[in-house]
């Protein structure tokens, strides 16, 4: 897809305008209701769909299919990010009325960092086709790692600050409490960071770790930097509202890691096949419609099985509590 500099500028300006509107509406700290989160989640999904339809009308079915496949993949991978975001919010004891501001700035930081990753990835792939082998192998390894972690049933409540964050805290110091939405304050004659700034940096820099698998994944679906960037932008910008909308449902998505591992492994295989094809080896390539169908099918099946498993687990726990209660009453008698 041939994208002019004018279109790049218009796209970035348009996204900036949408972000500004989002910021203006939520500028006053408040607890986000399910209704508000639901409305804005729908708005961002509709905007992404309209953008994809625009690609279909003006660029054709191939770019549109790549965008939708990339958007759905990035959206599903970003849901996994929410688990860590919940832990970060809890670790820093972020007041509920400030959480939306933290997420907005944190996501903006993540979007800028991902744009840098995308530019670097596009330049590398354009110069060295063999990198597709590395990306493919990395995604397959990541898929296997996700399965191992899911089987181990590890407790995720061991999130620790990264080295960059710790270095910033040592360099500037951190206030002992929140000061509204202020990022810096004067304390004992010294300018120090507030916990608000620290948690924003934590959200933004932690997302870089997730970008290590999501960026290669979307490059496995399309090598067009414009589509890669816009798919990431729309997926990330709706992440804040999704956090409040499905925050209570995250623990019920018990099979999400398995679903994501299948998607990453599938895209990894697709990348390896593409690399072999580019090297002159006659192998079948996986088309975008097939990729889109597989991704959607895996997510649907994963969601259904997760909700069923969670329902059975809740019923079993309720029965166990009832049994324990009956045993206690018998002992008391």
Order of alpha helices (4+ residues) and beta strands (2+ residues): alpha-alpha-alpha-alpha-alpha-alpha-beta-beta-alpha-alpha-alpha-alpha-alpha
